[in-house]
Every structure is written in C-alpha cells, then in structure tokens.
Amino acid sequence: MHSNLKKVTAAGLLVSLGIIFGDIGTSPLYVFKAIIGERPITDELVYGAISCVFWTLTLQTTFKYILLTLQADNKGEGGIFSLYALVWRYRHWLYFPAIVGAGTLLADGIITPPISVASAIEGLNGVRGLEDIIVPGNALTIGIVIGIISLLFFFQQFGTKVVGSAFGPIMLVWFSMIMFWGVIQITHFTPILAAFNPYYAIHLLTHYPKGFWLLGAVFLCTTGAEALYSDLGHCGKKNIQVSWIFVKIALIANYFGQAAWLLHSGKTHLEGLNPFYEIMPHWFLLPGIVIATLATIIASQALISGSFTLISEAVSMNFWPRITIKFPTNIRGQIYIPSINWILWGGCVGMMLYFKDSSKMEAAYGFSITVAMLMTTMLMFYYLKFVKKWASLLVFVVLLVFLSVEVSFFIANVAKIKQRWMFLIFEIGLVFIMYIWYSARKITNRFLQFENIQTYVPALTELSVNKDEPKYATHLVYLTKANNKKAIEKRILESLLSKRPKRADVYW
C-alpha cells in the first residue's frame, strides 16, 4: 500500500467517500421502503425498525468492520482473499469459506447495480407530469435502468481516470443532502430520537407479528459493509475509519428522518411511496433524483471495480482460471477484466428483466451478503486467535456476538431463497468454478517437483557471466506454478542449466 494511504488527509477522506461508501451510502433509497412494504404504519413498527437499523449499523458496520476487520490488512490490502492469505496456514480447509465468501460477494455484483439505479430512477414517478410515464416496472423505466447500467459497463474498458476524480465530491454532496433533509424531518418529530434505545428493536423482534423476519429487510442497511473491507487497499484504514464518522452521522440522520416522516405524515400505509423521496420538498425532488442517480452509478462502479480486484486476487491465488486482465490507465490497482465485465453486465440486465422493479429485488437482496459476512467471521476467528494472538476467551466472546447477529440475519434471509433461485444458481456456479480449479491445481502440483531457488542462485549467477556460453537472451522470463516465492519447478531449472544452458543477463 502507498505510504500516503497510511495518513489521514483531506484527499484521502474524499476518495474514501467516493470509492468505499457508495454501496452502504445509497441504502437509504430502499431500506425503509422494504421494511414497511404493505404493512400498516404504526409506532411499534417504525420505532422498532429504526432502532434495528441503528444497532445493525453500529454492531455490524462500526464494530465488526470499521474497528475490527479493517485491522486484518495484508500489506495494506483488504478483502476475503487477503484475509485468507493471513490465516491459510492454520487450517488446510480454510480455503472453502474463502471461496464461498468470494463467490457470494461476486454474485452481489449482479443485483446491487439494478436495485440501486432502479430505486433512484423510480423516484421520477413523484415528479409532477411524470406520474403516468415513469411507473415502476413499466417498459420505459426498465429501459432507462438497463441503458444506464449498459453505459456503465461499456465505459469500464476505458478506466475511470477522468470521471473518478469527481466521485468523492459527488458523494460528499450526496451524504450532505441526505443528512440535511433527514435532520429537517427529525425537527418536525423529535420523539423519534427515543429509538436509539435498543428496547424498541428487541420489542419489535419479539412482539410484533412475524417481527423476526423483518430482519431480512433491516439487513439491507449494512449490505455494503463487506465491500467496504474489500476496498481497503484503495484508501487506507485510517481514512476509512475517520470518514465513516461523517458517513454514519449522515445515514443515521436520514434513516431517523424517514422514520419521523412516517409517524408525523398521518399516513396509515405507504401506498407505493418511497419515504426517501417523501422527506424532500417537492421543488427539490428533481435535483434529488439526479444526485441519487449519480450516487447509485458511483456505488455500482465501486462494486464493479471490487469484482475485478477480487477475480484478480483469485487468479493469483489459483482459485480462478487464468484470464485476460487489462490495465486501462496508469493508476495503481485499476484493472479491467473483459470476461467478468460482460458476465456481470448480462447478470444485471437479466436481474432487471426478471424482477422489473426495485421492490421485487428488495425481496431477493441480502442473502448472499449474509453468507459472505459469516465466512469473513469464520476467517477472522483464526486471524484474532493465531495472528493477533488474542486470549481464547475474548476471541470466543467476539465470535459469539457477531455469529448471533449474523446467523439471525441469515435465517431471516433464507426466506428470500424462493424469490432468488436463479441468483442462487449463479452463486453456486461461481463457488463451483473456484473449488474445481483449486482442487485441480492441487492434484496437478502433486506431480510437480519443486526446488528451493536459493540453492541454484550461485549456478545461475555463474552461468550469467560465463562468456563461453552463447547468450540466449538479455532478460529470460519463466512462469511458475509455485505458490512459494522461494520455490521453482525442477523442470524449469533443468531447462535453464541442463544440456544447452540458457545464458541471460537477468532471470525472472
């Protein structure tokens, strides 16, 4: 990681807003709409829901990811494969939670862009004169969403060097906007602040009819937390942790503002309305939708870039077949993988055509991220115990807290499987490819003999300066299948030194 990323700077904080928090930052577009749905708007439901959202963001995002998981950086890089690289030596089977977590996180890349962009575009339905033109689920709305997503994927091949510099300022405007309108609504109904008390969350889950299953919708507020860890290498831990203070305040203000509006609006049902847009004055609706659309595009871009990074790591760790990886710009870490780009595009378009509107996607969203979070928790157990060497009792307590939360979310999200069977097939397919490729490489390596390259350095040095041997090349490059930097296949050494030695100035 670049040394500058270790420091907290204004530029680093701004970049964090643009790259790290896009996914979790656009969740207010659909969280409360998903929680309330067609249910009657009551004090019990609204107070309990906002309390659940606050404590989910606090326990899952703040404590687990911002304070704890970000400590597990592998030379500045984050993500489930980086975490696996830190703990693989402690249990041979830890590759399995790593590939399951990676597969489910990749699958998230085909539903987050359509649900985010659709939620933003559907807000046009509230603009005077567009009520009968932009209707959730109609052909025009679907076409606009698919058009935006298609353009986003098309421009991946050119990199984001030019527009990337605008991501931070746009997201700063976004978070400032959602915080401002949230605070305005809170001033209209200050009793909503009582929902900081976890009593309301517990009461909702234990007393409200089928209250526990509402966790499936509540979980949508923290779906971007796993992607947040994956993008650690782009901004640095300190910048992410400091910028999260502002982001969390903005998110909480907006969620509480939506809850306040629900209780003082006098409505008994949502009737298709989105609380996110309802808390804005009508004159600001169109600018708000434009800013929301830009924010969802940025969130989608961050997820796509994260998917490219994840596949690149999978290739380097022998979990994925070798594929074409391009570098469209000179920016460190910015890559483009054509095959993955178009697979994700096809998946996003397929999701949009199948579900048609954001409310139906909400019913299928979240399951894969709960699985990814559970896998990260499993790997974190070994990281805290063996790498950080925490006391066993403390590790078990931490594990118990997070597992109890995540297993609850997982059970609540299992009910969504019937709405997302085609999505499940995609996830299983990704995990299957990684498992088969990894297993095949293990079998292949059994038939390869590896040597310690340090043993042969003197011989290679002697060959390099031996003028009696004809020069084969100035720089000679060999690709190795060895997982250890000090190991090399015996047949490569034989090719270099036996029969017709290959003299070169530099050996790679």
C-alpha positions, 0 to 999 in steps of 0.5 A, spaced: 500 500 500 502 507 498 505 510 504 500 516 503 494 511 504 497 510 511 495 518 513 489 521 514 488 527 509 483 531 506 484 527 499 484 521 502 477 522 506 474 524 499 476 518 495 474 514 501 467 517 500 467 516 493 470 509 492 468 505 499 461 508 501 457 508 495 454 501 496 452 502 504 451 510 502 445 509 497 441 504 502 437 509 504 433 509 497 430 502 499 431 500 506 425 503 509 421 502 503 422 494 504 421 494 511 414 497 511 412 494 504 404 493 505 404 493 512 400 498 516 404 504 519 404 504 526 409 506 532 411 499 534 413 498 527 417 504 525 420 505 532 422 498 532 425 498 525 429 504 526 432 502 532 434 495 528 437 499 523 441 503 528 444 497 532 445 493 525 449 499 523 453 500 529 454 492 531 455 490 524 458 496 520 462 500 526 464 494 530 465 488 526 468 492 520 470 499 521 474 497 528 475 490 527 476 487 520 479 493 517 485 491 522 486 484 518 490 488 512 495 484 508 500 489 506 495 494 506 490 490 502 483 488 504 478 483 502 476 475 503 482 473 499 487 477 503 484 475 509 485 468 507 492 469 505 493 471 513 490 465 516 491 459 510 496 456 514 492 454 520 487 450 517 488 446 510 480 447 509 480 454 510 480 455 503 472 453 502 469 459 506 474 463 502 471 461 496 464 461 498 465 468 501 468 470 494 463 467 490 457 470 494 460 477 494 461 476 486 454 474 485 452 481 489 455 484 483 449 482 479 443 485 483 446 491 487 447 495 480 439 494 478 436 495 485 440 501 486 439 505 479 432 502 479 430 505 486 433 512 484 430 512 477 423 510 480 423 516 484 421 520 477 414 517 478 413 523 484 415 528 479 409 532 477 407 530 469 411 524 470 406 520 474 403 516 468 410 515 464 415 513 469 411 507 473 415 502 476 416 496 472 413 499 466 417 498 459 420 505 459 423 505 466 426 498 465 429 501 459 432 507 462 435 502 468 438 497 463 441 503 458 444 506 464 447 500 467 449 498 459 453 505 459 456 503 465 459 497 463 461 499 456 465 505 459 469 500 464 474 498 458 476 505 458 478 506 466 475 511 470 481 516 470 477 522 468 470 521 471 473 518 478 476 524 480 469 527 481 466 521 485 468 523 492 465 530 491 459 527 488 458 523 494 460 528 499 454 532 496 450 526 496 451 524 504 450 532 505 443 532 502 441 526 505 443 528 512 440 535 511 433 533 509 433 527 514 435 532 520 429 537 517 424 531 518 427 529 525 425 537 527 418 536 525 418 529 530 423 529 535 420 523 539 423 519 534 430 520 537 427 515 543 429 509 538 436 509 539 434 505 545 435 498 543 428 496 547 424 498 541 428 493 536 428 487 541 420 489 542 419 489 535 423 482 534 419 479 539 412 482 539 410 484 533 407 479 528 412 475 524 417 481 527 423 476 526 423 476 519 423 483 518 430 482 519 431 480 512 429 487 510 433 491 516 439 487 513 439 491 507 442 497 511 449 494 512 449 490 505 455 494 503 459 493 509 463 487 506 465 491 500 467 496 504 473 491 507 474 489 500 476 496 498 481 497 503 487 497 499 484 503 495 484 508 501 487 506 507 484 504 514 485 510 517 481 514 512 476 509 512 475 509 519 475 517 520 470 518 514 465 513 516 464 518 522 461 523 517 458 517 513 454 514 519 452 521 522 449 522 515 445 515 514 443 515 521 440 522 520 436 520 514 434 513 516 431 517 523 428 522 518 424 517 514 422 514 520 419 521 523 416 522 516 412 516 517 409 517 524 408 525 523 405 524 515 398 521 518 399 516 513 396 509 515 400 505 509 405 507 504 401 506 498 407 505 493 411 511 496 418 511 497 419 515 504 426 517 501 423 521 496 417 523 501 422 527 506 424 532 500 420 538 498 417 537 492 421 543 488 427 539 490 425 532 488 428 533 481 435 535 483 434 529 488 433 524 483 439 526 479 444 526 485 441 519 487 442 517 480 449 519 480 450 516 487 447 509 485 452 509 478 458 511 483 456 505 488 455 500 482 462 502 479 465 501 486 462 494 486 464 493 479 471 495 480 471 490 487 469 484 482 475 485 478 480 486 484 477 480 487 477 475 480 484 478 480 486 476 487 483 469 485 487 468 479 493 469 483 491 465 488 489 459 483 482 459 485 480 462 478 482 460 471 487 464 468 484 470 464 485 476 460 486 482 465 487 489 462 490 495 465 486 501 462 490 507 465 496 508 469 493 508 476 495 503 481 490 497 482 485 499 476 484 493 472 479 491 467 477 484 466 473 483 459 470 476 461 467 478 468 465 485 465 460 482 460 458 476 465 456 481 470 453 486 465 448 480 462 447 478 470 444 485 471 440 486 465 437 479 466 436 481 474 432 487 471 428 483 466 426 478 471 424 482 477 422 489 473 422 493 479 426 495 485 421 492 490 421 485 487 429 485 488 428 488 495 425 481 496 431 477 493 437 482 496 441 480 502 442 473 502 448 472 499 451 478 503 449 474 509 453 468 507 459 472 505 459 476 512 459 469 516 465 466 512 469 473 513 467 471 521 469 464 520 476 467 517 477 472 522 476 467 528 483 464 526 486 471 524 484 474 532 486 467 535 493 465 531 495 472 528 493 477 533 494 472 538 488 474 542 486 470 549 481 464 547 476 467 551 475 474 548 476 471 541 470 466 543 466 472 546 467 476 539 465 470 535 459 469 539 456 476 538 457 477 531 455 469 529 448 471 533 447 477 529 449 474 523 446 467 523 439 471 525 440 475 519 441 469 515 435 465 517 431 471 516 434 471 509 433 464 507 426 466 506 428 470 500 431 463 497 424 462 493 424 469 490 432 468 488 433 461 485 436 463 479 441 468 483 442 462 487 444 458 481 449 463 479 452 463 486 453 456 486 456 456 479 461 461 481 463 457 488 463 451 483 468 454 478 473 456 484 473 449 488 474 445 481 480 449 479 483 449 486 482 442 487 485 441 480 491 445 481 492 441 487 492 434 484 496 437 478 502 440 483 502 433 486 506 431 480 510 437 480 517 437 483 519 443 486 526 446 488 528 451 493 531 457 488 536 459 493 540 453 492 541 454 484 542 462 485 550 461 485 549 456 478 545 461 475 549 467 477 555 463 474 552 461 468 550 469 467 557 471 466 560 465 463 562 468 456 563 461 453 556 460 453 552 463 447 547 468 450 540 466 449 537 472 451 538 479 455 532 478 460 529 470 460 522 470 463 519 463 466 512 462 469 511 458 475 506 454 478 509 455 485 505 458 490 512 459 494 516 465 492 522 461 494 520 455 490 521 453 482 519 447 478 525 442 477 523 442 470 524 449 469 531 449 472 533 443 468 531 447 462 535 453 464 542 449 466 541 442 463 544 440 456 544 447 452 544 452 458 540 458 457 545 464 458 541 471 460 543 477 463 537 477 468 532 471 470 525 472 472 
